[in-house]
């Protein structure tokens, strides 16, 4: 985290190539670990964003159920409420 802060301060607007290079290295490492391809590994700014993207891509059908995690935050509760209004239960 400290390195990311220093990179952002040192490179200001020129930091994005370093960020993308690091993201590519992370994708490659994860793909190698799980036996997949780097282009199939998704990264997101937060766990919430990644899970929200995953859940929104599922083929929800009438009668499907979902519930937020036990210790969910307000953001999680709002997201699950939105999915329920769109057709899942």
N, CA, C and O of each residue as an XYZ file, in Angstrom:
356
protein
N       0.829     -1.187      0.000
C       0.000      0.000      0.000
C       0.875      1.252      0.000
O       0.607      2.216     -0.717
N       1.916      1.217      0.813
C       2.804      2.380      0.868
C       3.471      2.609     -0.491
O       3.654      3.752     -0.910
N       3.835      1.518     -1.180
C       4.465      1.657     -2.493
C       3.494      2.288     -3.479
O       3.898      3.120     -4.291
N       2.227      1.909     -3.422
C       1.220      2.499     -4.309
C       1.094      3.998     -4.057
O       0.978      4.779     -5.002
N       1.116      4.400     -2.794
C       1.045      5.821     -2.454
C       2.251      6.570     -3.018
O       2.111      7.636     -3.617
N       3.445      5.989     -2.815
C       4.658      6.642     -3.304
C       4.679      6.710     -4.834
O       5.085      7.721     -5.407
N       4.243      5.636     -5.490
C       4.179      5.649     -6.953
C       3.233      6.742     -7.444
O       3.547      7.461     -8.392
N       2.070      6.866     -6.792
C       1.094      7.890     -7.192
C       1.674      9.288     -7.018
O       1.484     10.153     -7.872
N       2.380      9.507     -5.915
C       2.977     10.822     -5.663
C       4.128     11.116     -6.623
O       4.275     12.242     -7.098
N       4.942     10.099     -6.905
C       6.107     10.293     -7.772
C       5.730     10.485     -9.236
O       6.391     11.235     -9.955
N       4.686      9.821     -9.676
C       4.382      9.802    -11.105
C       3.123     10.569    -11.491
O       2.816     10.677    -12.678
N       2.405     11.092    -10.543
C       1.193     11.880    -10.736
C       0.354     11.313    -11.888
O      -0.270     10.265    -11.726
N       0.327     11.972    -13.029
C      -0.517     11.514    -14.136
C       0.107     10.402    -14.960
O      -0.571      9.794    -15.789
N       1.364     10.131    -14.750
C       2.045      9.094    -15.514
C       2.058      7.760    -14.760
O       2.828      6.865    -15.107
N       1.221      7.622    -13.746
C       1.248      6.417    -12.919
C       0.481      5.251    -13.530
O       0.681      4.103    -13.130
N      -0.382      5.525    -14.479
C      -1.304      4.472    -14.935
C      -0.610      3.328    -15.650
O      -1.073      2.190    -15.571
N       0.484      3.593    -16.343
C       1.189      2.481    -16.988
C       1.767      1.538    -15.934
O       1.773      0.322    -16.126
N       2.254      2.094    -14.821
C       2.759      1.250    -13.736
C       1.627      0.483    -13.061
O       1.783     -0.684    -12.703
N       0.501      1.140    -12.892
C      -0.660      0.477    -12.280
C      -1.101     -0.692    -13.144
O      -1.351     -1.785    -12.634
N      -1.200     -0.468    -14.455
C      -1.651     -1.520    -15.351
C      -0.632     -2.654    -15.428
O      -1.014     -3.820    -15.530
N       0.652     -2.329    -15.380
C       1.683     -3.369    -15.363
C       1.550     -4.239    -14.112
O       1.664     -5.462    -14.181
N       1.310     -3.601    -12.983
C       1.138     -4.346    -11.733
C      -0.119     -5.204    -11.797
O      -0.107     -6.349    -11.344
N      -1.195     -4.671    -12.348
C      -2.431     -5.445    -12.491
C      -2.203     -6.662    -13.384
O      -2.717     -7.745    -13.103
N      -1.437     -6.489    -14.452
C      -1.123     -7.616    -15.334
C      -0.328     -8.689    -14.596
O      -0.566     -9.882    -14.783
N       0.617     -8.261    -13.756
C       1.396     -9.232    -12.977
C       0.514     -9.976    -11.985
O       0.688    -11.177    -11.776
N      -0.426     -9.272    -11.376
C      -1.353     -9.920    -10.439
C      -2.218    -10.935    -11.184
O      -2.398    -12.058    -10.714
N      -2.753    -10.546    -12.341
C      -3.564    -11.482    -13.135
C      -2.769    -12.732    -13.506
O      -3.282    -13.848    -13.421
N      -1.516    -12.539    -13.917
C      -0.669    -13.671    -14.290
C      -0.428    -14.595    -13.102
O      -0.472    -15.817    -13.245
N      -0.175    -14.018    -11.935
C       0.080    -14.828    -10.739
C      -1.164    -15.601    -10.320
O      -1.081    -16.782     -9.981
N      -2.308    -14.940    -10.342
C      -3.558    -15.616     -9.969
C      -3.871    -16.724    -10.970
O      -4.244    -17.828    -10.574
N      -3.723    -16.441    -12.254
C      -3.992    -17.442    -13.290
C      -3.079    -18.658    -13.120
O      -3.530    -19.798    -13.233
N      -1.810    -18.414    -12.849
C      -0.876    -19.521    -12.643
C      -1.280    -20.352    -11.428
O      -1.182    -21.579    -11.444
N      -1.726    -19.684    -10.395
C      -2.116    -20.375     -9.151
C      -3.348    -21.253     -9.348
O      -3.429    -22.344     -8.785
N      -4.318    -20.776    -10.152
C      -5.567    -21.520    -10.308
C      -5.617    -22.320    -11.608
O      -6.617    -22.980    -11.893
N      -4.550    -22.265    -12.392
C      -4.514    -23.005    -13.643
C      -5.386    -22.400    -14.728
O      -5.954    -23.121    -15.549
N      -5.492    -21.080    -14.732
C      -6.328    -20.390    -15.712
C      -5.507    -19.509    -16.629
O      -4.282    -19.613    -16.694
N      -6.202    -18.648    -17.330
C      -5.550    -17.698    -18.240
C      -5.645    -16.300    -17.639
O      -6.684    -15.939    -17.086
N      -4.576    -15.505    -17.738
C      -4.599    -14.151    -17.176
C      -5.770    -13.309    -17.682
O      -6.334    -12.527    -16.918
N      -6.143    -13.452    -18.944
C      -7.238    -12.646    -19.481
C      -8.603    -13.035    -18.911
O      -9.586    -12.324    -19.117
N      -8.666    -14.155    -18.202
C      -9.920    -14.571    -17.565
C      -9.999    -14.173    -16.096
O     -10.993    -14.464    -15.432
N      -8.971    -13.514    -15.584
C      -8.933    -13.085    -14.184
C      -9.410    -11.641    -14.104
O      -8.843    -10.754    -14.741
N     -10.455    -11.414    -13.318
C     -11.010    -10.067    -13.150
C     -10.469     -9.431    -11.875
O     -10.360    -10.084    -10.837
N     -10.140     -8.175    -11.968
C      -9.715     -7.393    -10.810
C     -10.718     -6.267    -10.611
O     -11.351     -5.815    -11.565
N     -10.861     -5.820     -9.375
C     -11.780     -4.720     -9.080
C     -11.187     -3.873     -7.961
O     -10.234     -4.278     -7.296
N     -11.758     -2.708     -7.769
C     -11.262     -1.782     -6.752
C     -11.569     -2.258     -5.340
O     -10.890     -1.864     -4.392
N     -12.585     -3.103     -5.192
C     -12.955     -3.583     -3.868
C     -13.625     -4.943     -3.981
O     -14.057     -5.341     -5.062
N     -13.711     -5.644     -2.878
C     -14.417     -6.926     -2.842
C     -15.872     -6.722     -3.215
O     -16.440     -7.525     -3.955
N     -16.480     -5.661     -2.713
C     -17.888     -5.377     -2.999
C     -18.115     -5.243     -4.497
O     -19.059     -5.821     -5.036
N     -17.258     -4.484     -5.176
C     -17.410     -4.305     -6.620
C     -17.259     -5.625     -7.362
O     -18.026     -5.912     -8.281
N     -16.277     -6.432     -6.970
C     -16.042     -7.697     -7.646
C     -17.219     -8.653     -7.463
O     -17.674     -9.266     -8.429
N     -17.712     -8.783     -6.235
C     -18.851     -9.665     -5.983
C     -20.104     -9.121     -6.657
O     -20.899     -9.897     -7.187
N     -20.295     -7.818     -6.647
C     -21.463     -7.226     -7.316
C     -21.440     -7.523     -8.809
O     -22.477     -7.840     -9.393
N     -20.275     -7.425     -9.431
C     -20.170     -7.740    -10.859
C     -20.464     -9.215    -11.106
O     -21.165     -9.569    -12.054
N     -19.926    -10.063    -10.251
C     -20.162    -11.498    -10.387
C     -21.648    -11.822    -10.254
O     -22.212    -12.518    -11.098
N     -22.277    -11.320     -9.202
C     -23.690    -11.614     -8.973
C     -24.588    -11.033    -10.053
O     -25.589    -11.647    -10.421
N     -24.244     -9.861    -10.563
C     -25.077     -9.248    -11.596
C     -24.957     -9.992    -12.925
O     -25.815     -9.840    -13.795
N     -23.907    -10.790    -13.090
C     -23.731    -11.554    -14.329
C     -24.435    -12.910    -14.286
O     -24.551    -13.573    -15.317
N     -24.902    -13.328    -13.121
C     -25.575    -14.623    -13.008
C     -26.958    -14.567    -13.656
O     -27.618    -13.528    -13.629
N     -27.393    -15.678    -14.232
C     -28.711    -15.723    -14.869
C     -29.813    -15.924    -13.827
O     -30.316    -17.036    -13.663
N     -30.183    -14.868    -13.134
C     -31.214    -14.964    -12.108
C     -32.537    -15.367    -12.757
O     -32.919    -14.835    -13.799
N     -33.210    -16.289    -12.142
C     -34.509    -16.709    -12.661
C     -35.568    -16.474    -11.590
O     -35.256    -16.274    -10.416
N     -36.817    -16.504    -12.018
C     -37.924    -16.315    -11.071
C     -37.808    -17.370     -9.978
O     -37.608    -18.552    -10.261
N     -37.935    -16.941     -8.750
C     -37.869    -17.852     -7.616
C     -36.475    -18.038     -7.049
O     -36.316    -18.670     -6.005
N     -35.458    -17.499     -7.714
C     -34.099    -17.598     -7.175
C     -34.030    -16.792     -5.885
O     -34.710    -15.775     -5.745
N     -33.228    -17.235     -4.970
C     -33.120    -16.523     -3.701
C     -31.704    -16.029     -3.478
O     -30.736    -16.618     -3.960
N     -31.604    -14.948     -2.748
C     -30.308    -14.415     -2.343
C     -30.486    -13.738     -1.004
O     -31.572    -13.264     -0.671
N     -29.419    -13.698     -0.245
C     -29.474    -12.975      1.027
C     -28.090    -12.404      1.297
O     -27.079    -13.025      0.967
N     -28.046    -11.224      1.896
C     -26.746    -10.607      2.176
C     -26.012    -11.368      3.268
O     -26.638    -12.078      4.055
N     -24.695    -11.228      3.325
C     -23.922    -11.860      4.396
C     -24.425    -11.403      5.763
O     -25.002    -10.324      5.893
N     -24.206    -12.224      6.765
C     -24.701    -11.950      8.113
C     -24.268    -10.575      8.637
O     -25.088     -9.820      9.160
N     -23.000    -10.261      8.497
C     -22.485     -8.993      9.008
C     -22.311     -7.999      7.865
O     -21.278     -7.338      7.756
N     -23.319     -7.900      7.026
C     -23.179     -7.074      5.833
C     -23.286     -5.588      6.154
O     -23.916     -5.170      7.125
N     -22.645     -4.823      5.299
C     -22.679     -3.373      5.427
C     -23.938     -2.833      4.757
O     -24.679     -3.579      4.117
N     -24.167     -1.561      4.905
C     -25.295     -0.905      4.254
C     -25.201     -1.048      2.744
O     -26.216     -1.236      2.073
N     -23.980     -0.959      2.201
C     -23.795     -1.096      0.749
C     -24.201     -2.484      0.279
O     -24.860     -2.624     -0.751
N     -23.812     -3.509      1.026
C     -24.205     -4.874      0.656
C     -25.717     -5.025      0.718
O     -26.326     -5.578     -0.198
N     -26.319     -4.542      1.782
C     -27.766     -4.657      1.938
C     -28.478     -3.958      0.782
O     -29.460     -4.484      0.258
N     -28.005     -2.795      0.380
C     -28.596     -2.065     -0.739
C     -28.430     -2.846     -2.039
O     -29.362     -2.912     -2.841
N     -27.258     -3.438     -2.255
C     -27.026     -4.213     -3.470
C     -27.948     -5.424     -3.541
O     -28.557     -5.685     -4.578
N     -28.048     -6.153     -2.452
C     -28.930     -7.319     -2.450
C     -30.382     -6.898     -2.635
O     -31.145     -7.601     -3.297
N     -30.771     -5.776     -2.070
C     -32.129     -5.267     -2.268
C     -32.397     -4.960     -3.732
O     -33.484     -5.242     -4.236
N     -31.417     -4.386     -4.418
C     -31.560     -4.077     -5.843
C     -31.699     -5.356     -6.655
O     -32.522     -5.416     -7.569
N     -30.912     -6.378     -6.340
C     -31.017     -7.644     -7.072
C     -32.381     -8.280     -6.850
O     -32.956     -8.861     -7.770
N     -32.897     -8.172     -5.636
C     -34.208     -8.733     -5.341
C     -35.286     -8.015     -6.144
O     -36.190     -8.659     -6.676
N     -35.203     -6.698     -6.237
C     -36.201     -5.939     -7.001
C     -36.157     -6.261     -8.488
O     -37.156     -6.120     -9.192
N     -34.972     -6.701     -8.967
C     -34.847     -7.036    -10.392
C     -35.272     -8.459    -10.699
O     -35.206     -8.873    -11.856
N     -35.702     -9.218     -9.713
C     -36.219    -10.538    -10.047
C     -35.735    -11.690     -9.187
O     -36.394    -12.730     -9.151
N     -34.620    -11.555     -8.496
C     -34.235    -12.635     -7.609
C     -34.917    -12.419     -6.272
O     -35.391    -11.321     -5.979
N     -34.966    -13.430     -5.488
C     -35.595    -13.321     -4.159
C     -34.594    -13.635     -3.088
O     -34.925    -13.599     -1.903
